[in-house]
Amino acid sequence: MPALSQTRAYLALLLVVSLWGSYPAMTKLALPDLPPFFLALFRCALGGAFLVILLLRRGSGALRSLTLEDLGAFAVLGFCGIVISTALTYLAISLTTASNAVILQASTPVMVAVGARLYLGERLRGIQWLGVACSAAGVLLVVTRGQWATLRLGNLHAGDFVILFSLTGWSAYTIYGKQVLTVHSPALATTLSYVLGTAMLLPLSLLTAHLFPAPRFGSITAWGVILYQAILGALAHIWWYEGVRAIGPSRAAIFMNFQPVVGVLLAAVLLGERIGAAQVVGGVGVLLGVALTTRPKQRAED
């Protein structure tokens, strides 16, 4: 697959985070019927199978040339992206409110930017750091509706700390994935990280099953959510890595701030929730932050 241009990468990342922005509400619909780790297991197993089919249709040449070192790198991606990020996010959503989860997810760009600087030596200019701060402030304004007091420690749930830990997994997945993508395609990296990560989820799901209510495997709602998140989610991971390869992990991560904006808009359309001035101003802040962070560096005049 040819590398994306910057414009196409920005559009792909917008689509990806818009899709991800719909996940919390839909996950809440499925959690009464399936425990979080089972939900993650079925979604990732189905998504992984779909990705394997797509990969094999392109030819198996890349698979035959893989080494044990390559598989180790994909296992790291699977552990960070599937076990830590995906599975623990589902667990967190079952333990906290959607608004708290969205607030804490605003720290993702900062985590990725700091990690990319430490691990990859990637640097952000002052205007880009201003964009990160502006976008994060806009996100907080949207999700709190201007009530900053909701961020007090006393309002945190156990799931809030799980969310924070899951974000470190996504940050590692994005940053380490940048290095893996210098050798392997996004399709191959995503497919094998899905397969290996799902294999890790199986024993975790079985060992923790007794901690949750008995699953209802016949739930139409749960399987609908699984299909939606598995197929589109699998494709989204490929698009995400294409965007990371095109513009770098720090600038890609700033697009994560669109997730709560999408969530608020969906709540208004699907649930009839009112959008106030804080949501509008916050949305503008997020857009401004993305514009500043993705602004190309001007070449010095001769």
N, C-alpha and C positions, 0 to 999 in steps of 0.2 A: 504493500500500500504506500503510495507516495506521501511524503511529508506534507502536512497542512501549511498553508500560508497563515500569516498572523491573523488576517481578517477571518478566514474560515475557522481558525483555532478559537477565536473569541466567540464566534457563533456556536461552535460545537460545545464549548464550555457553558455557554448560557443555556443550551438545551439540556445538558447533563444536570446542572444544578437545579433547573426548573423541575426536572423529573424527580430528583432527590428531594426537592422541597415538598413533594406530595407524599413522601414516605411516612412521616410521623402519624398523620391522621389515618392512613390506610393500615398501618401497623397496629394502631390501637383497635381497629375493627377486628383484626385477626387474633390478637393476643388472648381474648377470652376463650378461644377454642384450641389454640396451640401454645405451648410454652415457648419462651423466646428462643431457646437454643434449637428446638425442633423447627421452629419457623425459619430460623437462619439456615439450618441444615437442608431443609427441603428446597428453599429458594436457591441456595448456592449449588445444590446437586443438580437441579433442573437447569439453572443458568450455565453451569459447567458443561453439562451434556450438550446444550445448545451451542456453546462455544467450540467444543470439540468437533462437532459436525461441521461448523463453518471453517474451522482450521483444516480439517481433512479434505474439504472440497477444494481448498487452495493447493493441496499437495502435501505430502508428508516429508519432503526433503529436509525441512528445518528440524523435524523431530529426530530423524536418523543421525543428525550431526551433534546432538546434545551430549554433553559430558556430565559427570557426577557433580562437577563444580557448578555447572549451569542449573542442575536440579536443586542444588543447595540454595542458590540465589532465588529460584522460584519458590522454594519452601519458605524462605524468609518473607517474601512478598505475600504468600498465602497466609502465613501466621499473622502478619501485621494487618493485612487488608481484609481478611475473612474472619479470622478468629477474634483478634483484638478489636478491629474497627466495626465490622458488620454485626457479629454475634453480641458483642458487649453493648452496642447501640440498641439492639432489640431489648436486651436485658434492662438497660437504663430507661427506655421508654415505658417499660412495665412498672418501673419503680418511681418515676417522677412525672411531672406535668410536661406537656408539649412546649409550653412557653419557657419553662426553665431549661429544657433541652436546647431550644433555639438560642436562648441567651448565651449559654455556655459554648455553643458551636461558633459563636463570633470570635472566639480565641484561636480558631484554626489557622487563619492567615498569619498570625503572629508566631504560632508554633512552627509552621512550615518555613517562614522567612528566617527565623532564628536558626532552625535546624539546617536550612540550606546554606546559611552563612558559615556555620560551624563545620558542616560535613562536606559541602561542595565548594566552599570559598566564594559562593555567590553573594554579590553585594547589591543592596538597594540604595538608590540615590535618595536625597532628602525629600524630593517631591513625591517619591514612591512611598516612603514611610509616612508622609502626610496623608497620602491616599489610604493607606492601611488604617490609620487612626480615624480618618473621616468616615470611612466605610463602616468600621466597627461601631463608631458612635451612632451612625444612622441605624444600624441593626438594633442596637440597644434601645434607641428611641422608638423604633417600630414595635418591638416585642414587649416593651414595658408600657407602651402608650403614654410615654412621658412621665410615668410614675417610677422615678429612679429608686425609691425606697424598696422596691421589690427585689433589689439585688442584695439586701442584707443577708448576712450569713444565717440568721435564724430561719430564713425562708427556704433554705436548701434542703433537698431530700437526699436519701442515700443514692438514688439514681443520678444525682448531679455529679457526684464524684466518679461514678462509673462512666458518665459521659466524658468527663475530662480525661480519664485514662484511655477511653476509646479513641479520643482525638489524637493522642500520641501515636496510636497505631496507624491512623490514617496519614499523619505527618510522615512517619517512617516509610509507609507504603509509597507516598509521593516522592520523597527525597531519594530513597534507595532505588526506587523505580527509575529515576532519571539516569542513574548509573547503568542499570540493567539495559535500558533502552539504547545505550550506545552500541550494544552488541546484538540485541534481539528486537523483533518487531513488537508493537503494542499488542497485536492479536495473539502472538505466541506467549508473551509475558502474562497477559490477562488470563488466557486459557489455562496455563499450567499453574498459575497461582490460585485460580478457582479450584482446580482439581485437587491440588495438594492441601489447600486450606479446608476444603470440604472433608477430606479424609481425616484431618485433625479434629473437625467438628463432631464427627460421628461418636467417638468415645466420650467426648465432653457432654453431648446431648443425652447419652444413655446414663452416664454417671450422675447427672443432675436432675434426671426426670422425676425423682421422688420429692424434689423440693417444690414442685409446681402441681397445680391441679391436673387430673388425668386429661390427656389430649383427646379432642373429638375429631378424629381423622375424617369423618364424613361431612365436615362443615364446608358448605359451598362458598361461604364468605371467605374463609381462611384460604382455600385453594385458589379462589379468584385473586386474592392479594398475592399469593405465591407466584402465580403465573405472570401477573403484571410486573412484579418486582424482579422476577427471575429473568425473563426475556429482555425487557427493556433495560433492566439493571446491568445485565451482562454486556449489552452493547454500550451502555454508558461508560463502563469501565474502560473499554477500548477507546472510546472518544476522549475520555479523560486523559489517558496516557498519550494520545495523539496531541492533545492540547499542551500537556506538560513537555513533550518533546519539542513542540514548536516554539513555546514562549518561556519555558522554565517553570520550576515548581512554585516559586514565590509569587509570580504574577498569576499563575493558574489558581493558586489557593485563594486569591482575593475574590474570585468568582463565587466561592462558597458563601459569601455574604448575601447572595441573592436568594438563598434557600428560605430564610424567614420571611422575606418579602413575598415570595411565591406562596408560602403557607398562609400569610395574612390574606392575600387576594383570594385564594381558594376558599378560605373560611367565609369570606364575604359572599362569594358567588354560590357556594354549595350549602352553607349553613346560615346565611343571612346575617352574619356578624357585621356590625357597623365599623366602617373605616373612618377614623377621626383625623384631626390635623396632625397629630403626632406621627401617625402612619405615613401620611403624605410627605411630611418634612423628612422623616427618616428614610423613606424610599429615595428621595432626592439625594440625601447624604450618601446612601449606598452607591447610587449611580455616579455621583461625583468622585467618590473614592476609587471606584473601578477605573474611571477615566484618568485620574491622576496616576494610578499605579501602572496602568497599561500604556501610558504615554511614552512613545519612543524617544530615545535619547537624541537630542539635537546634535548634529555634527558641528564641530568647531569650524568657524569660517577661516579660510586661508588668508 
